[in-house]
C-alpha cells in the first residue's frame, strides 16, 4: 500500500504495530526515509511527524529527530505536534533556552492544549529557577498548577515539581488527579506516583 501511496495512514499504522511487536524501529525509520523521497513536500508532513516520533522516542536519536521536526516546521510553522516534539527533545538535550523559545511559540497558538500549556509553564519555572528569578518561578508555577488536574503529562509533572523542590505541591496535584480519574491504567499510574512521593 505504501508503494501506491507513501502517505497511506492504515499502512503506516500497520508498520508501526509490527515494529512494536518486533522491536525493529530502525527498519521502520528506514522505510519512512525511503517513502519521504517519493512524496511532494506538501504530502510529507504526516510522514515527517511519525519519523520524528520514532527517531526521538523509540531510537533515542535526538539529533536526527530534531532535524526531522525542523524540516516539518519549515513546511508548516503552525504544526503543534512537531513543535512540541522539538521543544521536548531540546529540553532533554539541555538546550533549555532554545526549548523555551519553542514552548513560547506553542503558548501563542490557539490550539495549544491545557496539558501542553501546563508543561510549558513547568519548564519556564525550572529555567527561571536556574536563573535565580524567584518571581518568575512563582508566576509560572502558579500558572501550571492552576490547570490541574488536567495539567502536564504525569512524568513531566513529577519531574518538574521535584526539580523545583515542590514535593508537597506534587502530592496535592496527584491527589487531585487520583480523585478526578476513573479506575484504569491512568489512575493506577497516578496512585503509584503518589505512593512514591509520600515514601520520600
Residue, then its C-alpha position, 0 to 999 in steps of 0.5 A: x500500500x505504501x508503494x501506491x501511496x507513501x502517505x497511506x495512514x492504515x499502512x503506516x499504522x500497520x508498520x508501526x504495530x509490527x515494529x512494536x511487536x518486533x522491536x525493529x524501529x530502525x527498519x521502520x525509520x528506514x522505510x519512512x526515509x525511503x517513502x519521504x523521497x517519493x512524496x511532494x513536500x506538501x504530502x510529507x508532513x504526516x510522514x515527517x511527524x511519525x519519523x520524528x516520533x520514532x527517531x526521538x522516542x523509540x531510537x533515542x536519536x535526538x539529533x536526527x529527530x530534531x532535524x526531522x521536526x525542523x524540516x516539518x516546521x519549515x513546511x508548516x510553522x503552525x504544526x503543534x505536534x512537531x513543535x512540541x516534539x522539538x521543544x521536548x527533545x531540546x529540553x532533554x538535550x539541555x538546550x533549555x533556552x532554545x526549548x523555551x523559545x519553542x514552548x513560547x511559540x506553542x503558548x501563542x497558538x490557539x490550539x495549544x492544549x491545557x496539558x501542553x500549556x501546563x508543561x510549558x509553564x513547568x519548564x519556564x519555572x525550572x529555567x527561571x529557577x536556574x536563573x535565580x528569578x524567584x518571581x518568575x518561578x512563582x508566576x509560572x508555577x502558579x500558572x501550571x498548577x492552576x490547570x490541574x488536574x488536567x495539567x502536564x503529562x504525569x512524568x513531566x509533572x513529577x519531574x518538574x515539581x521535584x526539580x523545583x523542590x515542590x514535593x508537597x505541591x506534587x502530592x496535592x496535584x496527584x491527589x487531585x488527579x487520583x480523585x478526578x480519574x476513573x479506575x484504569x491504567x491512568x489512575x493506577x499510574x497516578x496512585x503509584x506516583x503518589x505512593x512514591x512521593x509520600x515514601x520520600 
